[in-house]
Amino acid sequence: MVVSSVVPTMNSPAALVSTNHYVLQKSRVMLGKKTMSIQCRIADASGEPAPMGQKTKYGDGLIERAFMNLFARKMDKFAGGAEEEKRGWFDYDYESFVETSRRVMIGRTSLQQQQIVREVLLSILPPGAPAQFRKLFPPTRWAAEFNAALTTVFFQWLVGPSQVVEVEVDGIKQASGVLIKKCRYLETSGCVGMCVNLCKIPTQDFFTNEFGLPLTMTPNFEDMSCEMKYGQLPPKFEEDPASKQACLTNFCSIANPNASACPKL
């Protein structure tokens, strides 16, 4: 099995690079003579996200659009409308995916929003997937590092460019961190509440409680970057700095500039 073949050497930086290369190769889909990757495509020649205050432009391909449509159609079932029935496959782009998320947020408590994301994730996975994940990836250093490597490949369509970074978990340094350079979801939505309730909290909860692999996500609302730390238990919400984050008044269309914390939290 592929997983067992890389376990003994995962502690070295060279092994981590090798694993990233392997995962990238496996993430590609052959279409005739063309190879398509799940990685996002930034339109700018630099390949880097735009500076704060400027919108990053992406050139999404077929695979990226497929993921957007899969998630958007699942979320549309909870969004209080009939958009999912009106739209055909590949009719969603990233902006309409985020707009569907916004409609899920409206009129619901933070807990209700988080529960919807959990249901969406479970509906996408095959039956019994969480139990199988727990068997394949018990909460070890290797599992945390391997999932960090997977994240940089399979979720770039959602959050933008990211890279594996060294972090400290329980006093031990390990390559189980993921640095999202400028989160595409936060950049597009501009909403603290959507970031926290439809991404951060449900993703932490899903990995920690459904998959049994602790995960802490720490968004930086100053530059829209985010650090994911696999192997680290998330803090209680009331102790999380994100719970006190004010609206991004320069980016959010429904921001409340007078509130000390985002009213959607």
C-alpha positions in Angstrom: 0.0 0.0 0.0 1.3 3.5 -0.8 0.7 4.9 2.6 2.8 2.3 4.4 5.6 2.6 1.8 6.3 6.3 2.9 5.8 6.0 6.6 9.4 5.2 7.6 11.0 8.2 5.9 8.4 11.0 6.5 10.5 12.7 9.1 13.0 14.2 6.6 12.5 17.3 4.5 13.5 15.4 1.4 10.8 12.8 2.1 8.2 15.5 2.5 9.1 17.0 -0.9 9.0 13.5 -2.4 5.6 12.9 -0.9 4.3 16.3 -2.2 5.5 15.3 -5.7 3.8 11.9 -5.4 0.5 13.5 -4.3 0.6 16.0 -7.1 1.2 13.3 -9.6 -1.8 11.3 -8.3 -4.0 14.4 -8.3 -3.7 14.8 -12.1 -6.3 13.6 -14.5 -5.5 12.5 -18.0 -7.9 13.9 -20.6 -6.7 12.6 -24.0 -3.1 13.8 -24.3 -3.6 16.7 -21.8 -2.9 16.6 -18.1 -5.1 18.7 -15.8 -4.3 19.4 -12.2 -6.5 20.2 -9.2 -4.2 23.1 -8.3 -5.5 26.6 -8.8 -4.2 28.8 -11.6 -3.5 32.4 -10.8 -3.8 34.5 -13.9 -0.9 36.8 -13.0 2.4 35.8 -14.4 4.0 35.9 -10.9 1.7 33.1 -9.8 1.3 34.9 -6.5 -1.9 36.3 -4.9 -2.6 40.0 -5.4 -1.6 42.4 -2.5 -4.3 43.4 0.0 -6.8 45.8 -1.5 -6.4 44.1 -4.9 -8.4 41.1 -6.2 -6.5 38.0 -7.2 -7.4 36.8 -10.7 -7.7 33.1 -11.2 -7.9 31.1 -14.4 -9.9 28.0 -13.3 -9.8 24.9 -15.4 -12.1 22.0 -15.8 -11.1 20.2 -12.6 -11.4 23.3 -10.5 -14.8 24.1 -11.9 -15.9 20.5 -11.2 -15.1 20.9 -7.5 -16.8 24.2 -7.4 -19.9 22.8 -8.9 -20.0 19.8 -6.7 -19.8 21.8 -3.5 -22.1 24.6 -4.7 -24.8 22.2 -5.8 -24.7 20.4 -2.5 -24.9 23.7 -0.6 -27.7 25.0 -2.8 -30.0 22.4 -1.3 -29.7 24.3 2.0 -29.6 27.8 0.6 -33.3 28.5 0.6 -33.8 28.6 -3.2 -34.1 26.5 -6.3 -30.8 27.5 -7.9 -29.5 23.9 -7.9 -32.4 22.8 -10.1 -32.0 25.8 -12.5 -28.3 25.4 -13.1 -26.6 22.8 -15.1 -23.3 21.2 -14.3 -20.4 23.6 -14.7 -22.7 26.6 -14.5 -21.2 27.6 -11.2 -18.0 29.6 -11.1 -16.1 30.6 -7.9 -18.1 33.7 -7.3 -21.5 31.9 -7.6 -20.1 29.2 -5.3 -19.4 31.9 -2.7 -22.7 33.5 -3.2 -24.4 30.2 -2.5 -22.5 30.0 0.7 -23.7 33.5 1.6 -27.3 32.4 1.1 -26.7 29.5 3.4 -25.5 32.0 6.1 -28.5 34.3 5.9 -31.2 33.7 8.5 -29.3 30.9 10.3 -27.3 30.8 13.5 -23.6 30.1 13.5 -24.3 26.5 14.8 -26.8 25.9 12.0 -24.4 27.0 9.4 -21.7 24.8 10.8 -24.0 21.8 10.8 -24.9 22.4 7.2 -21.2 22.3 6.2 -20.9 19.0 8.1 -23.8 17.5 6.2 -22.4 18.7 2.9 -19.0 17.1 3.6 -20.6 13.8 4.7 -22.8 13.8 1.6 -19.7 14.1 -0.7 -17.8 11.3 1.0 -18.6 7.6 0.4 -20.3 5.8 3.2 -18.0 4.8 6.0 -15.3 7.2 4.9 -14.6 8.8 8.4 -14.1 5.3 9.9 -11.7 4.3 7.1 -9.9 7.6 7.5 -9.4 6.9 11.2 -7.8 3.5 10.3 -5.5 4.9 7.7 -4.6 8.1 9.5 -4.5 7.6 13.3 -3.4 10.8 15.1 0.3 10.5 14.6 3.0 12.9 13.5 3.2 11.1 10.1 -0.6 11.4 9.6 -0.5 15.1 10.4 2.4 15.7 8.0 0.9 13.6 5.2 -2.5 15.4 5.4 -0.7 18.7 5.3 0.9 17.7 2.1 -2.4 16.5 0.7 -4.1 19.8 1.6 -1.6 21.9 -0.5 -2.7 20.0 -3.6 -6.4 19.1 -3.2 -7.7 22.4 -1.7 -6.0 25.0 -3.7 -9.1 25.4 -5.8 -10.9 26.5 -2.6 -8.3 28.6 -0.7 -5.7 29.5 -3.3 -1.9 28.8 -3.2 -0.5 27.2 0.0 2.6 25.5 1.1 3.7 23.1 3.8 5.5 24.8 6.7 7.1 23.6 9.9 5.0 24.2 13.1 5.3 23.2 16.7 2.8 20.7 18.1 3.0 19.8 21.8 6.6 21.1 21.9 7.7 19.1 18.8 8.6 20.7 15.5 7.0 19.0 12.5 6.1 19.7 8.9 2.3 19.5 9.6 1.5 23.1 9.0 -0.1 24.6 5.9 0.3 28.3 5.1 -2.5 29.7 2.9 -0.9 32.8 1.4 -4.2 34.7 0.8 -7.4 32.7 1.3 -9.5 32.8 -1.9 -12.7 32.2 0.1 -12.1 35.1 2.5 -10.9 37.4 -0.3 -14.0 36.7 -2.4 -16.5 36.8 0.4 -14.9 39.5 2.5 -16.9 38.2 5.4 -15.5 37.2 8.8 -18.7 35.2 9.7 -18.5 33.2 6.5 -14.8 32.5 7.1 -15.4 31.3 10.6 -18.8 29.5 10.4 -18.6 28.0 6.9 -14.9 27.2 6.8 -12.7 27.4 9.9 -15.0 25.9 12.6 -16.6 23.1 10.5 -13.3 22.1 9.0 -11.6 22.0 12.4 -14.6 20.0 13.8 -14.7 17.6 10.9 -11.1 16.6 11.0 -10.9 16.6 14.8 -14.2 14.8 15.6 -15.2 12.9 12.4 -11.7 11.9 11.2 -10.0 11.8 14.6 -7.1 14.0 13.4 -6.9 17.3 15.3 -6.7 20.4 13.3 -6.5 24.1 14.2 -7.0 26.8 11.6 -5.8 30.4 12.4 -6.9 33.0 9.9 -5.1 36.3 9.8 -7.7 38.9 9.0 -5.0 41.6 8.4 -3.6 40.0 5.3 -6.1 37.2 4.6 -3.6 34.5 5.1 -4.3 31.4 7.2 -2.3 28.8 9.0 -3.6 25.2 9.3 -1.9 23.1 12.0 -2.6 19.4 11.8 -2.1 17.5 15.0 -3.1 20.6 17.1 -6.4 20.5 19.0 -8.4 23.6 18.3 -9.2 26.0 21.2 -12.7 26.5 22.6 -14.5 29.0 20.5 -14.8 31.6 23.3 -11.0 31.4 23.7 -10.3 31.7 20.0 -9.2 35.2 18.8 -11.5 34.7 15.7 -14.5 34.8 18.0 -13.8 38.5 18.7 -12.9 39.5 15.2 -14.6 42.7 13.9 -16.1 43.0 10.4 -13.8 43.7 7.5 -15.6 46.9 6.6 -13.6 47.6 3.5 -14.4 44.2 2.0 -17.8 43.0 3.3 -21.0 44.3 1.8 -23.0 43.5 4.9 -20.4 44.6 7.5 -21.5 46.4 10.7 -18.8 49.0 11.3 -20.3 49.8 14.8 -20.0 46.2 16.1 -16.9 45.2 18.2 -17.2 41.7 16.7 -18.8 40.4 13.5 -22.6 39.9 14.3 -22.5 36.7 12.3 -20.2 35.0 14.7 
